[in-house]
Amino acid sequence: MAEWITWQLPALVILVPFTAAPFAYLLGTGYGRQTALLSAVLSQPLAVLLALTVMREGTIRYEVGGWGGPLGIDFVADGFTATMVLVTSVVGLFVTVYGLS
């Protein structure tokens, strides 16, 4: 199971906030705030895990739907990408906490 999560990380880092955003809107101010905060908090370990995996194993290539490039979409996570995802998730957490206050 851990190997499955490792190779799905590029997609999970994107899907967690994009899936939680509509739910946060639809749930309104009460549970929507909790959903937004939960999404921002869950993004942290995913970003750290992505950075650690890239450091340990090198570049990760995720083919969306099993179709590689030029016909499909490839998510590629290298050192720079992992750093930017990590920085973005930390800033997103701070902005979410600030927005909830």
Secondary structure, DSSP 8 states (H G I E B T S, - for coil): -HHHHHHHHHHHHHHHHHHHHHHHHHHHHHHHHHHHHHHHHHHHHHHHHHHHHHHHH--EEEEGGG--TTTS-EEEE-HHHHHHHHHHHHHHHHHHHHHH-
